[in-house]
Amino acid sequence: PKQVRCRHLLVKHSGSRRPASWRSPSITRSKEEALDILREYRRRIVDGEVEFGALAATESDCGSAQKQGDLGFFGPGEMQKAFEDAAFALQV
């Protein structure tokens, strides 16, 4: 595809490119702690405890939280390479 549309829930850590967000001016959690948080979020979503967008709206460290994690449509070269590669590789 020439473009994809994604939603995400970002949990930053102290080694993130910019370790700050709308939720916190200084993020100090470790990468391992961020991964543990994400695993718990995934469990809650898969178990039906919470809808992805609702969780992204309150917990994501990205400004896209205001749109329930929706990043909209984007094409090649518009996002960080690793994210873009994964996004374009996903199946609907």
Secondary structure, DSSP 8 states (H G I E B T S, - for coil): ---EEEE------TTSSS---SS-SS----HHHHHHHHHHHHHHHHTTSS-HHHHHHHH-SSGGGGGTTEEEEE-TTSS-HHHHHHHHH---
